[in-house]
Amino acid sequence: MQLSSQHTLHDGQLSFYRHESTVNQASMGFAIYLPPQSTSKPVPVLYFLSGLTCTEENFMIKSGAQRFAAKHGIALVSMDTSPRNLGLPGEDDSYDFGSGAGFYLNASKEPWSRHYRMEDYVVKELPGLIEEHFPVQPGNRSVFGHSMGGHGALTLALKNQDKFRSVSAFSPITAPTQNEWGIKAFTGYLGDDRTLWRQYDTVELIKSGVAPMPLLVDQGLADEFLTEYLQPEKLLEVCEQHKHPLTMRQHAGYDHSYYFISSFIEDHISYHAGYLHQD
Ligand SMILES: N[C@@H](CCC(=O)N[C@@H](CS)C(=O)NCC(=O)O)C(=O)O
C-alpha cells in the first residue's frame, strides 16, 4: 500500500492510497477518512461507491461527508470505479464502459474478466485491507453510493446482508437490465445470457424474493438521467409489490450532481450511524 497524499479535516485524517489489487490484478486507488474518535478506539466504516467517470476523489472532495463522519465517529472509504490503464481494447473509448465504469460486478467475459472484478473488490478485498491496516471495527460496515454506485450499493448490500448493516443510495440506476447504460455494460462484461444479468439489478433481486433489507433512496427530480437511466418508479413499484421496505425521497429542483449529494449527505450519514452504532 502506498500513501499518495494526506490531509487533516474536521480533526480527522483523509488519506489517499494506491495498492496492487489481487482480485482485479491491477493497481487500484482508494481513500479513507478516519474521524478523530479513531485515535482512541476502532470505529465503524461506511463505504461510498461513486458513479460513472469518478475516481476515489470525487466523493471526498465534493460531498462534504467528512464533517458528519467526524460528528458520528464513522470512517469513510471511497474507491476508484474501475481499474485503469490496462491496455484493454476499447478501455477508454466511452465514459459508460471500461475505465470509470466498472458497474460493481465480476465480469465473466474476456478480456474484462481478468481485471474487472469490482464486486469481489468492494465486498471482500477492500474491506479486508481496510480492517487489517486501519483502526476500524472488523465487520461493522455499511454501504452507500451514487448513480452507478447507487446501483452497486443496493445490489451488493441486498446480496450480502451478513456483510453490510445498512444501505442507502443517491440517484441509483434501479433497473440496469432495462436501460442503455446497463445493457451496454452487461453485454460487454457478462455477455448475451441475460439470466446472468439479474444478480446485478436491484429490481430483479427484489422480484426474486431477496430477504428484506430497508432501502433509503434520495432522488432529484431535475436529474438529467431520471427517466431514461435511473427509473425510480421501477423501484417504487417492485418494492410495493413485494412489500420490500423502501424510503424513497424525491426532491423537486435537484439535479444529478454532487450538489444534490452534498445537500442530503448529513441525513445519509446519520441514517447509517443509527445502524453502525447499534450493538
Ligand atoms: N455526462 C457525464 C456523465 C457522467 C456523470 O454524470 N457522472 C456522474 C456520476 S453518474 C458524476 O458523479 N460525475 C463526476 C462528478 O460530478 O464529480 C460525463 O460525460 O462525464
The ligand as an ORCA input file, in Angstrom:
! r2SCAN-3c Opt
* xyz 0 1
  N     -22.047     13.449    -18.854
  C     -21.178     12.971    -17.807
  C     -21.721     11.670    -17.344
  C     -21.027     11.167    -16.141
  C     -21.641     11.653    -14.857
  O     -22.575     12.466    -14.790
  N     -21.093     11.123    -13.821
  C     -21.629     11.373    -12.504
  C     -21.992     10.034    -11.915
  S     -23.131      9.174    -12.969
  C     -20.556     12.004    -11.647
  O     -20.577     11.861    -10.443
  N     -19.595     12.719    -12.255
  C     -18.457     13.256    -11.568
  C     -18.683     14.492    -10.748
  O     -19.739     15.150    -10.856
  O     -17.764     14.824     -9.958
  C     -19.767     12.807    -18.355
  O     -19.632     12.553    -19.559
  O     -18.790     12.900    -17.586
*
